[in-house]
Amino acid sequence: MANLTRAERDYLNMGAVQPGGKLPLFDRDGQEIKPAVIRACLKKGLAERWFANPLKPDWLVCRLTDQGRNMLG
């Protein structure tokens, strides 16, 4: 599997401590997680779409996969 970028690893690590592996929409500084980072994690199978937000359909609400957890060690 391809190596993770720092941004991808940081994103996935934030989900590792959340119930159900919920991945954040915003970073610790309140800035939106870049959609390219989320899409890269989805493409690698490290994250999966959780549900569609009807109020914000463009938001990628995701959770960590087992593969993502394993990648983090």
DRENTORKOL-3810 file (N, C-alpha, C; in nm, 4 decimals):
REM DRENTORKOL-3810
@n.u->0.0842; n.v->-0.1184; n.w->0.0000; ca.u->0.0000; ca.v->0.0000; ca.w->0.0000; c.u->0.0883; c.v->0.1242; c.w->0.0000
@n.u->0.0382; n.v->0.2260; n.w->-0.0649; ca.u->0.1119; ca.v->0.3517; ca.w->-0.0749; c.u->0.1315; c.v->0.4123; c.w->0.0636
@n.u->0.2386; n.v->0.4851; n.w->0.0778; ca.u->0.2640; ca.v->0.5555; ca.w->0.2031; c.u->0.1621; c.v->0.6666; c.w->0.2219
@n.u->0.1397; n.v->0.7007; n.w->0.3463; ca.u->0.0490; ca.v->0.8104; ca.w->0.3780; c.u->0.1243; c.v->0.9418; c.w->0.3799
@n.u->0.0571; n.v->1.0465; n.w->0.3353; ca.u->0.1133; ca.v->1.1798; ca.w->0.3520; c.u->0.0900; c.v->1.2203; c.w->0.4976
@n.u->0.1578; n.v->1.3220; n.w->0.5396; ca.u->0.1380; ca.v->1.3705; ca.w->0.6766; c.u->-0.0067; c.v->1.4135; c.w->0.6972
@n.u->-0.0645; n.v->1.4823; n.w->0.5992; ca.u->-0.2032; ca.v->1.5290; ca.w->0.6097; c.u->-0.2997; c.v->1.4112; c.w->0.6221
@n.u->-0.2766; n.v->1.3047; n.w->0.5440; ca.u->-0.3624; ca.v->1.1862; ca.w->0.5514; c.u->-0.3495; c.v->1.1194; c.w->0.6877
@n.u->-0.2282; n.v->1.1043; n.w->0.7347; ca.u->-0.2056; ca.v->1.0404; ca.w->0.8652; c.u->-0.2698; c.v->1.1225; c.w->0.9769
@n.u->-0.2535; n.v->1.2534; n.w->0.9735; ca.u->-0.3141; ca.v->1.3392; ca.w->1.0757; c.u->-0.4660; c.v->1.3255; c.w->1.0749
@n.u->-0.5237; n.v->1.3244; n.w->0.9545; ca.u->-0.6683; ca.v->1.3100; ca.w->0.9390; c.u->-0.7162; c.v->1.1772; c.w->0.9973
@n.u->-0.6517; n.v->1.0695; n.w->0.9603; ca.u->-0.6910; ca.v->0.9372; ca.w->1.0092; c.u->-0.6709; c.v->0.9237; c.w->1.1601
@n.u->-0.5639; n.v->0.9799; n.w->1.2119; ca.u->-0.5385; ca.v->0.9747; ca.w->1.3568; c.u->-0.6498; c.v->1.0416; c.w->1.4364
@n.u->-0.7074; n.v->1.1481; n.w->1.3827; ca.u->-0.8165; ca.v->1.2154; ca.w->1.4531; c.u->-0.9381; c.v->1.1239; c.w->1.4650
@n.u->-0.9603; n.v->1.0377; n.w->1.3663; ca.u->-1.0722; ca.v->0.9441; ca.w->1.3726; c.u->-1.0463; c.v->0.8254; c.w->1.4628
@n.u->-0.9193; n.v->0.7932; n.w->1.4844; ca.u->-0.8846; ca.v->0.6755; ca.w->1.5642; c.u->-0.9314; c.v->0.6871; c.w->1.7085
@n.u->-0.9509; n.v->0.8071; n.w->1.7563; ca.u->-0.9919; ca.v->0.8266; ca.w->1.8958; c.u->-1.1401; c.v->0.8615; c.w->1.9094
@n.u->-1.2133; n.v->0.8624; n.w->1.7991; ca.u->-1.3554; ca.v->0.8971; ca.w->1.8020; c.u->-1.4432; c.v->0.7718; c.w->1.8027
@n.u->-1.5594; n.v->0.7793; n.w->1.8685; ca.u->-1.6521; ca.v->0.6666; ca.w->1.8659; c.u->-1.6884; c.v->0.6295; c.w->1.7214
@n.u->-1.6792; n.v->0.5026; n.w->1.6899; ca.u->-1.7121; ca.v->0.4558; ca.w->1.5555; c.u->-1.6106; c.v->0.4947; c.w->1.4508
@n.u->-1.5003; n.v->0.5563; n.w->1.4925; ca.u->-1.3977; ca.v->0.5980; ca.w->1.3976; c.u->-1.4384; c.v->0.7165; c.w->1.3124
@n.u->-1.5332; n.v->0.7994; n.w->1.3617; ca.u->-1.5801; ca.v->0.9147; ca.w->1.2853; c.u->-1.4639; c.v->1.0081; c.w->1.2546
@n.u->-1.4501; n.v->1.0385; n.w->1.1284; ca.u->-1.3438; ca.v->1.1297; ca.w->1.0854; c.u->-1.3964; c.v->1.2723; c.w->1.0831
@n.u->-1.3127; n.v->1.3679; n.w->1.1193; ca.u->-1.3588; ca.v->1.5062; ca.w->1.1322; c.u->-1.3758; c.v->1.5760; c.w->0.9979
@n.u->-1.4568; n.v->1.6795; n.w->1.0005; ca.u->-1.4709; ca.v->1.7674; ca.w->0.8852; c.u->-1.3752; c.v->1.8852; c.w->0.8966
@n.u->-1.3332; n.v->1.9125; n.w->1.0217; ca.u->-1.2465; ca.v->2.0263; ca.w->1.0491; c.u->-1.1280; c.v->1.9818; c.w->1.1338
@n.u->-1.0144; n.v->2.0490; n.w->1.1150; ca.u->-0.8952; ca.v->2.0144; ca.w->1.1935; c.u->-0.9022; c.v->2.0791; c.w->1.3312
@n.u->-0.7989; n.v->2.0588; n.w->1.4097; ca.u->-0.7963; ca.v->2.1102; ca.w->1.5475; c.u->-0.7984; c.v->2.2629; c.w->1.5548
@n.u->-0.7619; n.v->2.3282; n.w->1.4449; ca.u->-0.7639; ca.v->2.4741; ca.w->1.4402; c.u->-0.8932; c.v->2.5284; c.w->1.3814
@n.u->-0.9891; n.v->2.4397; n.w->1.3524; ca.u->-1.1174; ca.v->2.4826; ca.w->1.2983; c.u->-1.1195; c.v->2.5007; c.w->1.1474
@n.u->-1.0112; n.v->2.4619; n.w->1.0812; ca.u->-1.0045; ca.v->2.4734; ca.w->0.9357; c.u->-1.0603; c.v->2.3462; c.w->0.8716
@n.u->-1.1334; n.v->2.3633; n.w->0.7622; ca.u->-1.1910; ca.v->2.2484; ca.w->0.6930; c.u->-1.0801; c.v->2.1561; c.w->0.6418
@n.u->-1.0994; n.v->2.0256; n.w->0.6631; ca.u->-1.0061; ca.v->1.9272; ca.w->0.6082; c.u->-1.0175; c.v->1.9361; c.w->0.4562
@n.u->-0.9053; n.v->1.9404; n.w->0.3873; ca.u->-0.9077; ca.v->1.9523; ca.w->0.2415; c.u->-0.9746; c.v->1.8296; c.w->0.1801
@n.u->-1.0723; n.v->1.8522; n.w->0.0916; ca.u->-1.1406; ca.v->1.7397; ca.w->0.0264; c.u->-1.0445; c.v->1.6441; c.w->-0.0444
@n.u->-0.9332; n.v->1.6943; n.w->-0.0951; ca.u->-0.8361; ca.v->1.6074; ca.w->-0.1628; c.u->-0.7766; c.v->1.5057; c.w->-0.0656
@n.u->-0.7569; n.v->1.5452; n.w->0.0587; ca.u->-0.7042; ca.v->1.4545; ca.w->0.1608; c.u->-0.8077; c.v->1.3459; c.w->0.1896
@n.u->-0.9327; n.v->1.3864; n.w->0.2060; ca.u->-1.0398; ca.v->1.2906; ca.w->0.2340; c.u->-1.0558; c.v->1.1941; c.w->0.1170
@n.u->-1.0577; n.v->1.2472; n.w->-0.0049; ca.u->-1.0740; ca.v->1.1610; ca.w->-0.1232; c.u->-0.9578; c.v->1.0632; c.w->-0.1386
@n.u->-0.8370; n.v->1.1065; n.w->-0.1054; ca.u->-0.7210; ca.v->1.0174; ca.w->-0.1133; c.u->-0.7369; c.v->0.9014; c.w->-0.0155
@n.u->-0.7859; n.v->0.9299; n.w->0.1046; ca.u->-0.8067; ca.v->0.8245; ca.w->0.2041; c.u->-0.9191; c.v->0.7309; c.w->0.1607
@n.u->-1.0231; n.v->0.7857; n.w->0.0992; ca.u->-1.1312; ca.v->0.7024; ca.w->0.0466; c.u->-1.0787; c.v->0.6103; c.w->-0.0633
@n.u->-1.0005; n.v->0.6661; n.w->-0.1536; ca.u->-0.9476; ca.v->0.5895; ca.w->-0.2662; c.u->-0.8567; c.v->0.4755; c.w->-0.2197
@n.u->-0.7810; n.v->0.5004; n.w->-0.1129; ca.u->-0.6892; ca.v->0.3991; ca.w->-0.0589; c.u->-0.7611; c.v->0.2965; c.w->0.0282
@n.u->-0.8913; n.v->0.3170; n.w->0.0530; ca.u->-0.9668; ca.v->0.2238; ca.w->0.1359; c.u->-0.9453; c.v->0.2424; c.w->0.2849
@n.u->-0.8884; n.v->0.3550; n.w->0.3235; ca.u->-0.8583; ca.v->0.3811; ca.w->0.4641; c.u->-0.9739; c.v->0.4488; c.w->0.5358
@n.u->-1.0650; n.v->0.5052; n.w->0.4576; ca.u->-1.1854; ca.v->0.5707; ca.w->0.5083; c.u->-1.3001; c.v->0.5284; c.w->0.4179
@n.u->-1.4220; n.v->0.5398; n.w->0.4725; ca.u->-1.5410; ca.v->0.5097; ca.w->0.3927; c.u->-1.6475; c.v->0.6141; c.w->0.4219
@n.u->-1.7334; n.v->0.6390; n.w->0.3227; ca.u->-1.8435; ca.v->0.7328; ca.w->0.3446; c.u->-1.9330; c.v->0.6755; c.w->0.4526
@n.u->-1.9756; n.v->0.7614; n.w->0.5437; ca.u->-2.0613; ca.v->0.7171; ca.w->0.6524; c.u->-2.2066; c.v->0.7468; c.w->0.6182
@n.u->-2.2345; n.v->0.8728; n.w->0.5880; ca.u->-2.3696; ca.v->0.9111; ca.w->0.5477; c.u->-2.3625; c.v->1.0447; c.w->0.4752
@n.u->-2.4690; n.v->1.0742; n.w->0.4035; ca.u->-2.4784; ca.v->1.2027; ca.w->0.3323; c.u->-2.5469; c.v->1.3027; c.w->0.4244
@n.u->-2.4927; n.v->1.4219; n.w->0.4311; ca.u->-2.5504; ca.v->1.5291; ca.w->0.5115; c.u->-2.6463; c.v->1.6075; c.w->0.4219
@n.u->-2.7771; n.v->1.6006; n.w->0.4462; ca.u->-2.8717; ca.v->1.6693; ca.w->0.3582; c.u->-2.8575; c.v->1.8217; c.w->0.3583
@n.u->-2.8054; n.v->1.8784; n.w->0.4667; ca.u->-2.7874; ca.v->2.0229; ca.w->0.4722; c.u->-2.6598; c.v->2.0681; c.w->0.4018
@n.u->-2.5617; n.v->1.9799; n.w->0.3949; ca.u->-2.4328; ca.v->2.0086; ca.w->0.3305; c.u->-2.3946; c.v->1.8890; c.w->0.2436
@n.u->-2.4605; n.v->1.8703; n.w->0.1289; ca.u->-2.4349; ca.v->1.7504; ca.w->0.0478; c.u->-2.2923; c.v->1.7399; c.w->-0.0056
@n.u->-2.2186; n.v->1.8502; n.w->-0.0095; ca.u->-2.0810; ca.v->1.8461; ca.w->-0.0582; c.u->-1.9814; c.v->1.8023; c.w->0.0499
@n.u->-2.0251; n.v->1.7944; n.w->0.1757; ca.u->-1.9366; ca.v->1.7494; ca.w->0.2829; c.u->-1.9181; c.v->1.5986; c.w->0.2744
@n.u->-1.7967; n.v->1.5539; n.w->0.2962; ca.u->-1.7640; ca.v->1.4119; ca.w->0.2937; c.u->-1.7587; c.v->1.3615; c.w->0.4382
@n.u->-1.8711; n.v->1.3098; n.w->0.4861; ca.u->-1.8786; ca.v->1.2575; ca.w->0.6218; c.u->-1.8333; c.v->1.1119; c.w->0.6160
@n.u->-1.7209; n.v->1.0840; n.w->0.6802; ca.u->-1.6573; ca.v->0.9527; ca.w->0.6676; c.u->-1.6208; c.v->0.8949; c.w->0.8030
@n.u->-1.5841; n.v->0.7681; n.w->0.7981; ca.u->-1.5315; ca.v->0.7009; ca.w->0.9175; c.u->-1.4129; c.v->0.6141; c.w->0.8759
@n.u->-1.3345; n.v->0.5823; n.w->0.9723; ca.u->-1.2147; ca.v->0.5017; ca.w->0.9535; c.u->-1.2537; c.v->0.3569; c.w->0.9244
@n.u->-1.1868; n.v->0.2938; n.w->0.8299; ca.u->-1.2080; ca.v->0.1517; ca.w->0.8030; c.u->-1.1112; c.v->0.0702; c.w->0.8881
@n.u->-1.1341; n.v->-0.0610; n.w->0.8929; ca.u->-1.0398; ca.v->-0.1483; ca.w->0.9630; c.u->-0.9014; c.v->-0.1378; c.w->0.8999
@n.u->-0.8991; n.v->-0.1287; n.w->0.7682; ca.u->-0.7717; ca.v->-0.1142; ca.w->0.6962; c.u->-0.7013; c.v->0.0155; c.w->0.7388
@n.u->-0.7784; n.v->0.1216; n.w->0.7570; ca.u->-0.7220; ca.v->0.2481; ca.w->0.8027; c.u->-0.6630; c.v->0.2374; c.w->0.9420
@n.u->-0.7346; n.v->0.1696; n.w->1.0305; ca.u->-0.6841; ca.v->0.1492; ca.w->1.1671; c.u->-0.5545; c.v->0.0689; c.w->1.1651
@n.u->-0.5526; n.v->-0.0353; n.w->1.0835; ca.u->-0.4320; ca.v->-0.1185; ca.w->1.0731; c.u->-0.3152; c.v->-0.0396; c.w->1.0175
@n.u->-0.3410; n.v->0.0496; n.w->0.9237; ca.u->-0.2354; ca.v->0.1294; ca.w->0.8628; c.u->-0.1721; c.v->0.2214; c.w->0.9680
@n.u->-0.2529; n.v->0.2665; n.w->1.0628; ca.u->-0.2006; ca.v->0.3554; ca.w->1.1679; c.u->-0.1178; c.v->0.2802; c.w->1.2708
@n.u->-0.1389; n.v->0.1492; n.w->1.2766; ca.u->-0.0608; ca.v->0.0684; ca.w->1.3707; c.u->-0.1231; c.v->0.0694; c.w->1.5027
END
